[in-house]
């Protein structure tokens, strides 16, 4: 029975989303591994090369609403196929760009399809899921990010060191083409979700709940990036690991992320997206505080690397389902906006986490910043829970009677929880 349940989750359409998620993850995170190679080859400073990371995040923020507005009325398979084609094209152009300015432009364009792919992919994954398995189906797509961190980025980084960083991005483009072909072959040709135009869908952002969820994503998940952005100096300067062992440590973190990703989806299906998100953010606070204490000792430091990675990625699928359920009628736009907010959390966590280091408080200090960000996310979850229970004024008597019947009341109260 358990085997049948597992096999029912591994639908070909979902696996194409996993492969696409791997492409997105490699496009985003590869730059962090090859940054010194890029700086050396272009004869620029590391901070200047770092702008290639920041401008990708800017592309994600711009592209999330833009690409959603342009593609929402088309069939999901066509859109996902086109977005993968964009990843193939712009990674190729990035690999071939001769100068720094063109690299910035192509990197910006490479970020445009990121939010739309995960936004539509999350909606499609939930539609392909069996009843009661929506969150774990969404986690199948985000599993691609964990595969990118476990295998794709380390292999690409090795390729960059061995034969050149440009070949690493050409490899990403090739994988994107394979992902596009798999989407064309195995993704069901679903009808478009109801869409009344960008202006009407954008009205979803008038809801306070939506902005609270965006706050949870951009602030709460900043705790992850406050930790992982400075994991290399934490492990070498505090833990005493050699620089050559960082790749192995990142693989351990990636394995934790993979485990947490699937656990988070199952927890959200069993309990609720809001309860799961709040509980995981609360757990992340404790995990980061423990990291700050045990990083001086190699064995517990490695163990907490796995555990913290698991907790940090377990929150992704529940948060995505939280947004989808809150944004009825504008699921794709809101879901892609959540991806943009997550990238803002990336920048926020890295920036705030670096401030105490610059002030001389040491490499364990970002963990306290991360714990504070996770705590803020948890508080926002409590605000959302309280918001959900507020009285609702419905002027039509027949609708009010329907809402307050026992069955409907339970359904209403659990709609975004």
N, C-alpha and C positions, 0 to 999 in steps of 0.2 A: 504493500500500500504506500509506503514512504517512497519507494523507488518510482512508482507511477506518479506520485505528486511532484517529485523532482523533475521527471521527464516532461511533465505538462508545463513546467515553467520554462524549459529550454526550447521555446518556439523559435523557428528560423527567423521570423521577423524581429524578435527581441535580440537575437544574436547579431543581426546586422546593426542594431543600435549599439550593442557592446563594441563592435569593431569601429563604428563611427566615433564612439566616445573615446576610444583609444587614440584615434587620429587627433581629436581635439586636445586630449591630454598631452600628447607628444608635441603638438604645435605650441601649446602654452608653456610647458615646463622644460622643453629641450634647451631653450635659450639659457636657462639658469646653469645648466651643466657645461655649456660651450662658451660661456661669456668670456673667459680669458683668451680662448682661441680666436674669437671674433675680434676682440680688442687688439690682439697682436697682429692679426692679418691686415687690419685696417689702419694700424698705427694710431689708435685712439686710446683714451684712458678707459679704465674699467667703469667709472661713473657714466661716461658718454655711451659706452656699449650698453650699460644698464637702461638707457632710454629706450632700447629696443624691447625691453620687458614692459616698461610703463606704457609705451604707445600701443602695444597689443591690448592691454587692459582698456585703454581709451577706445580702441576699435570695438571691443566687446560692449562697452557702455553705449556707444553710438549705434552699433549694429543691432542691438537687441530690439528696440522699438522700430527702427527703420526696416530691417529685414522682415519683421513680423507684419508690418503694415503692407509690405509689398507682396507677401506670399500667403497670407492667411486664407485667401479665398480659393487657393489651389489645393489639389489633392495632396495629402501628406507625403505619399511616395515620391511624387514629382518634386516637391519642395526639398525633402531630405536628400534626394539624388542631386539636385542642383547645388545645395549647400556643400555636400561633399566634393562636388566638382570645383567649387570655389576654393576649398582647402587645397585641392590638388594644384589648381592654377597658381594661387598666390604663394604657396610654399615653393613651387618651381621658380617663380619670378624672384622670390626672396633669395633662393640659392644662386641665381644667375646675376643678381643685381651687382654692378661693379663698384658702386660707391656708397658711402654712408647715407646720403640723402635718399637715394632710391631704396635702400634697405629699410629706412624709416617708413617710407610710403607703402611699400609692399607688406611690411609687418603690420601697419595700421589696417590695411585691407584684409589681411589674414585673420584679424580679430573680428571682422564684421559678422561672419556666419556663426560664430561661437554661441552667442546667446539664443539665436533663433533655432539652432540645431537642438540644443538641450531643451529649449522651451517647447518646440513641437514634438521632439522625441519623447519628453515626459508625458505629454497628452496622449500620444500614440501608444506608448507603453501601457498606460492605464486603460486605454480602450481595448488593447489586445489581451489584457489580463482576464483571468477567470474571476468571478465575483469573490470579493474578500481577499484578493491577492494583488491589488493594485500597487501598493507601495513596494512590494518585493519585485514586481515587474519593472517599476521605475528604477529600482536599485540595479537591475540587470544592465540598464544603459550606463549608469554611473560606474559599473564595474570596469568599463573601458578605461576610466581615469586611473583606477588602481592598477590595471594591467600596464598602462603606460608608465606608471611610476616603478613598478616591479621589474619590468623587462624592457619596454620600449625606450625609455630615457637612458637607462644604463648602457644599453646596446648602442644607442645613437651617440652617446657621449664617448664610448670606446671608438666608434667609427670616426668621430670628429678628431680624436687624438691620433688615430692611426693613419687616416687618409685625407682628413680635412672636414671642417664643419659644414661646408656647402653640400657634401655628399649626404650628410645626416638629414638635411632638409629635403633633398631630392628623394631620399628613402621614405620620408613622411608623405610626400606627394604621391609616391607609388602606392603606399598603403591606402591613401585616400581614394585612389582610383579603384582599388580592390573593394573597398567599402562601398563605393558608389555602385559597382557592378553587383555586389551582394544585395544591396537595397533594391535594385531593379529586378533581380531574380526572385528574391524571397519575401520582400515586404508586401503584405496584402494591400490591394489598391483601395484603401478606405476612402469613403466620401469625406469631403471637408467638414470640419466642425462648423456649426452655425456661426456666421460672421456677418455683422451688420455694418461693417466699415470701421476704420480706425477711430474716428471721432466718437462713435457710440461705444466702442470697446474701451476707449480711454476713460470713459466715465467711471469705470471700475475703480480708478484711483481717487475718486471722491469718497470712497469707503475708508473709514479710519482703520478697520481691520487690516486692509491691504498694506497700509503704511507701517503698521506695527510689525507685520510679518517681514517687510523689507528691512525694518530696523533690526529685527532678530537676526536676519541673514547678514547684514552688513556689519553689525557690531558684534553679535554673538560669535559668529564664525571667525571674526578677527582674532580670537584667541588661538585658533589653529595656526594662523600665519605669524603671530607674534612668537610662537614656539618654533615652527619649522623653518622660518626665514633665517634663524640664527643657530640652527642645530649643529652646523659644522664647527663653529668656534666653541660652542657649548661642549661638544664631545672631545675636541682636541685640547682646548685650553683648560677646561674644568675636569673632564673625565680622563684625560691622559691618553686618549686614543691617537694613533698615527693618522696623518692626513690620508694615507692610502686606504685606510679602513672606512672612510666616509661613504664610499659607494656601497659597501656592504651594509652599513648602518641605514642608509636610505632605502635599501631593498627590504630590510627588516621593518622599517616604517611603512613601506608600501604594502607588505604582507599584512600588517595590522590594519591598514586602510581597507584592504580587500575583505578581510574578515568583518570589520565593522560595517562596511557597506551593506553586506547581506544581512547582518544581524539587525541593523537599523530598519530595513524594509520589513522584516518579519515582526519586529516589535510594534511598528506603526500599524500593521494589519491586525495584530492581536489586541492592542490597546487602542490608541488613537494617535494621529500625527502630533497634536498639541501636547498631550501627556508625554509622549516619547521624546519630543524635542526638548521640553522643559527638563525632563529627567536626565537626558544626556548632557545638556549644558551644565546642570548642577554637578554631574559626575566629572565633567571636564575641568571644573574649578579645582576639585580635589586632586585630579590627576596632574594638573600643571603645578600645583603646590608641592606634590610629592616629587615631581621631576626636579624642582629647584633644590630639594634636599638630598636626593640620592644620586645626582649626577656626578658626584665625587667618587663614586664606586662603580666599577665597570659592569659587573653583572646586573645589579638592579637598574643601572642606567639603560642597558640594552633592553631589559624587560619592560621598562616604562616607555621606551621608544615604541615598542609594539603596541602596548596598551593605549598610549595617548593617540597614536595614529588610528587605532580602531575606534576610539570614542569620537575623535574629530570627524571621521568619515561616516560614522553611523548616523549622524544627524542630517545628512544630505537628503536622503529619500523621504524621511518624515517631513522635513521642511518643504520639499517640493510638493508633496501631497497636501500639506496644509494650505499652500498657495492655490493649488488647483481647485480644492473644495471651496475656498473662500471667494474665488473669482468666477462664479458661474456665468457663462456666456462670453467670457473674455479670458479663458484659461491659457491660451497660447501667449497672448500679450503679457499677462501677469507672470506666467512661468518664465518667459524670457527676461522680464524685468528682474526676476529673482536672481538670474544668472549675472546680470549686470551688477546687482547689489553685492553678490558674492565676490566679484572682482574688486569692488570698492572695499570690501572687508579685507581682501588680500593686501591692498595698498595701506589701509588703515592699520592693520595689525603689524605689518612690517615697519611702518613709520613710527608708530607709538612704541613698538618693542625696541627700536633702535635708540630712542631718546635716553633711557636710563643707562645704556651702554656708553653712549657719548658723554654722559654726565659722570662716568667713572664708577658705576655701581656693579659692574661685572657682568659676565655672560649668563648668570642665572636670573638676572633682573627681568628679562622679557617674560619669564614665566608668571611673574606677579602681575605684569600688565595684561597678559593673556587671561589670567584668572579674573581680573577686573572686567575685561571685555565679555567673558563668558557669563559673569555674574549679571552684567547689564542685560545680556540676552535673556537670561533666566527671568529677570524682573519684568522684561517686556512680555514674556510668555504668561506671567501672572496677570499682567494688565490685559492681555488678550483674553485670558480665561474669564476675567471679571467682565470685560466688554461683552463677551458672548452671552453672559447670563443677564444682561440688562433687559428691562421690560421692552417689548416691541408693541408699538401702537399701530393697529391695523384697522382702518376705518370701515371696511366692508364687514358686516356682521357674519356673513357666511364664511369668509376667510378666517376671521378671528375664531369662529367656532371650530374650524378645521385645525387651526394651529394648536388650540388648547385641548383638543381631544387627546387621550393618553398616548395613542400610537404616534400621532403627528408631532406631539410635543417632544417625544423622545427623539424622533428623527430630526426635528429642527435644532434641538440643543446640541446634537452630535454632528451637525453638518460640517463644521470646520474644526471640531475638537480633535 
